[in-house]
Amino acid sequence: MDRNDVLEIAEGLRLIEEGVERIQAVMRAKKIKSIKDIAAELIPFFKEDDDSLTDTVIEHLDKKR
């Protein structure tokens, strides 16, 4: 590994940490106790959706790259 690899890994870890903090903030605000509870609420959204939600999420994630 070179310096660039280490910097890329560090940036990835920073993004993971930021994501975890965002998830935890929503969980606290909505009084959600577990990731399992989140999945139970998200799955129906994706199953019932006409793919526009899925497309919106994918577009949002692509913009973050």
GIJO-V334036 format. One record per residue. N is the residue number from 1. RES is the residue in three letters. SS is DSSP state (@ for helix, = for strand, . for the rest). PHI is phi in degrees with one decimal (none if undefined). Layout:
[[N,RES,SS,PHI] [N,RES,SS,PHI]]
This chain:
[[1,MET,.,none] [2,ASP,.,-109.6] [3,ARG,@,-57.5] [4,ASN,@,-62.5] [5,ASP,@,-61.6] [6,VAL,@,-63.7] [7,LEU,@,-65.4] [8,GLU,@,-63.5] [9,ILE,@,-64.1] [10,ALA,@,-60.8] [11,GLU,@,-65.1] [12,GLY,@,-60.8] [13,LEU,@,-65.0] [14,ARG,@,-63.7] [15,LEU,@,-66.0] [16,ILE,@,-62.2] [17,GLU,@,-60.6] [18,GLU,@,-62.6] [19,GLY,@,-63.7] [20,VAL,@,-63.4] [21,GLU,@,-62.1] [22,ARG,@,-66.6] [23,ILE,@,-62.1] [24,GLN,@,-63.1] [25,ALA,@,-63.7] [26,VAL,@,-65.5] [27,MET,@,-60.3] [28,ARG,@,-63.9] [29,ALA,@,-62.9] [30,LYS,@,-96.8] [31,LYS,.,56.3] [32,ILE,.,-90.9] [33,LYS,.,-90.4] [34,SER,.,-145.9] [35,ILE,@,-62.5] [36,LYS,@,-59.4] [37,ASP,@,-64.8] [38,ILE,@,-62.9] [39,ALA,@,-59.2] [40,ALA,@,-61.2] [41,GLU,@,-84.9] [42,LEU,@,-76.1] [43,ILE,@,-55.1] [44,PRO,@,-60.3] [45,PHE,@,-58.5] [46,PHE,@,-71.5] [47,LYS,@,-70.9] [48,GLU,@,-81.9] [49,ASP,.,-65.8] [50,ASP,.,-88.5] [51,ASP,.,79.7] [52,SER,@,-70.5] [53,LEU,@,-65.6] [54,THR,@,-58.4] [55,ASP,@,-61.8] [56,THR,@,-63.4] [57,VAL,@,-63.3] [58,ILE,@,-62.6] [59,GLU,@,-61.2] [60,HIS,@,-61.2] [61,LEU,@,-67.5] [62,ASP,@,-62.8] [63,LYS,@,-66.9] [64,LYS,@,-78.0] [65,ARG,.,-71.9]]
